[in-house]
Amino acid sequence: MNDDAFLETTRRFARRLAELRGSLDPEAYALLLRILKGTNEALVHRDTSVDIDLSDREQELFTPEFGERLRELLDLLGPLGAMTSVDLDALTGPEAEAREAERERLRREVEAIARASGLPT
């Protein structure tokens, strides 16, 4: 990514984050920031995974709509941002199966990118 593209992506990320600050309730926004901090740690320390344990209340806040807003932000980070996943044991049924299938698809995609880039998998 060249400097201009990086700066434009950064601006879009900052704008979207500011929009979410205004539209999410304070608890949900704090959760969003905590997840983004964990994502940043995972990106900085590429050879380790970072688990973000969610309290019962945070699991309640992590609605499908919240997940979609988080996904929008992570998509701006590129393929590495797509590796962020949230394990909500309480989810069951078709929705959970669809999320697991998507998570597996993303895992395979990121591993393929890592292999093509010469990174350990």
C-alpha positions as CSV (number, residue, x, y, z in Angstrom):
1,M,0.0,0.0,0.0
2,N,1.4,3.4,-0.9
3,D,1.5,6.4,1.4
4,D,-1.5,8.1,-0.2
5,A,-3.6,4.9,0.0
6,F,-2.5,4.4,3.6
7,L,-3.5,8.0,4.6
8,E,-6.9,7.7,2.9
9,T,-7.6,4.4,4.7
10,T,-6.5,6.0,8.0
11,R,-8.9,8.9,7.4
12,R,-11.8,6.6,6.5
13,F,-11.1,4.5,9.7
14,A,-10.9,7.7,11.9
15,R,-14.2,9.1,10.3
16,R,-16.0,5.8,10.8
17,L,-14.7,5.5,14.4
18,A,-15.9,9.1,15.1
19,E,-19.4,8.2,13.7
20,L,-19.6,5.2,15.9
21,R,-18.6,7.2,18.9
22,G,-21.7,9.3,18.3
23,S,-24.1,6.4,17.5
24,L,-23.1,3.7,20.0
25,D,-24.0,3.9,23.7
26,P,-20.9,4.5,25.9
27,E,-20.7,0.9,27.1
28,A,-20.7,-0.4,23.5
29,Y,-18.2,2.2,22.3
30,A,-15.9,1.2,25.2
31,L,-16.2,-2.4,24.2
32,L,-15.4,-1.5,20.6
33,L,-12.2,0.4,21.7
34,R,-11.2,-2.6,23.8
35,I,-11.5,-5.0,20.9
36,L,-9.6,-2.6,18.6
37,K,-6.8,-2.4,21.2
38,G,-6.6,-6.2,21.2
39,T,-6.6,-6.2,17.4
40,N,-3.8,-3.7,17.4
41,E,-1.8,-5.8,19.8
42,A,-2.3,-8.9,17.6
43,L,-1.2,-6.9,14.5
44,V,2.0,-5.6,16.3
45,H,2.8,-9.1,17.7
46,R,2.1,-11.1,14.6
47,D,3.4,-14.4,15.9
48,T,0.9,-14.5,18.9
49,S,-2.8,-14.4,19.2
50,V,-4.5,-12.0,21.6
51,D,-7.6,-13.2,23.4
52,I,-10.1,-10.7,24.6
53,D,-12.4,-12.2,27.2
54,L,-15.9,-10.7,27.2
55,S,-17.9,-10.4,30.4
56,D,-21.6,-11.4,30.4
57,R,-22.5,-7.8,29.9
58,E,-20.1,-7.4,27.0
59,Q,-21.5,-10.5,25.4
60,E,-25.0,-8.9,25.6
61,L,-23.6,-5.7,23.9
62,F,-22.0,-7.8,21.1
63,T,-25.2,-7.9,19.0
64,P,-25.2,-8.8,15.3
65,E,-25.4,-5.1,14.5
66,F,-22.4,-4.4,16.8
67,G,-20.5,-7.2,15.0
68,E,-21.3,-5.6,11.6
69,R,-20.0,-2.2,12.8
70,L,-16.8,-3.9,14.1
71,R,-16.4,-5.8,10.8
72,E,-16.6,-2.5,8.9
73,L,-13.7,-1.1,10.9
74,L,-11.7,-4.3,10.7
75,D,-12.2,-4.4,6.9
76,L,-10.4,-1.1,6.7
77,L,-7.4,-2.7,8.3
78,G,-7.1,-5.1,5.4
79,P,-6.6,-8.9,5.5
80,L,-5.0,-8.9,9.0
81,G,-7.9,-7.2,10.5
82,A,-10.1,-10.0,9.3
83,M,-8.4,-12.4,11.7
84,T,-10.2,-10.8,14.7
85,S,-12.9,-13.2,16.0
86,V,-15.1,-13.2,19.1
87,D,-16.0,-16.5,20.7
88,L,-19.5,-16.2,22.1
89,D,-20.3,-19.6,23.5
90,A,-23.9,-18.6,24.1
91,L,-24.6,-18.5,20.3
92,T,-26.1,-21.6,18.9
93,G,-28.1,-22.7,15.9
94,P,-27.8,-21.6,12.3
95,E,-26.5,-18.1,13.1
96,A,-23.6,-19.7,15.0
97,E,-22.9,-22.2,12.3
98,A,-22.8,-19.4,9.7
99,R,-20.4,-17.4,11.8
100,E,-18.2,-20.4,12.3
101,A,-18.2,-21.1,8.5
102,E,-17.3,-17.5,7.8
103,R,-14.6,-17.5,10.5
104,E,-13.1,-20.7,9.0
105,R,-13.2,-19.2,5.5
106,L,-11.3,-16.1,6.8
107,R,-8.8,-18.2,8.6
108,R,-8.0,-20.2,5.5
109,E,-7.8,-16.9,3.5
110,V,-5.4,-15.3,5.9
111,E,-3.3,-18.4,6.2
112,A,-3.0,-18.5,2.4
113,I,-1.9,-14.8,2.4
114,A,0.6,-15.6,5.1
115,R,2.0,-18.6,3.2
116,A,2.3,-16.5,0.0
117,S,4.0,-13.8,2.0
118,G,6.5,-16.2,3.5
119,L,5.2,-15.8,7.0
120,P,5.0,-18.8,9.3
121,T,1.5,-20.4,9.6
